[in-house]
C-alpha cells in the first residue's frame, strides 16, 4: 500500500480511476480484501450500483465530512 495514502478502511470514500467507458468516480467502501474492495459507487454513471473494483484502481482516499 502507498505509505503516503491514508489506509483504505470500511466506511471510507475513495476515488476510483476511470476504466473502459466509466469516468473516475467516488466509491463508498464496504469491505477491503487483499486485491479488491467492495461497496457502492456514489457518483458517475454507476451511482448507486454495487461493485468490486480492483484495489489498484483506487487513486486516493477522499476526505470525510467535517
Buried (B, 14 or more C-beta within 10 A) or exposed (E): EEEEEEEBEEEBBBBBBEEEEBEBBBBBBBEBEEEBBBBBBBBBEBEEEEBEBEBEBBEBBBEEEE
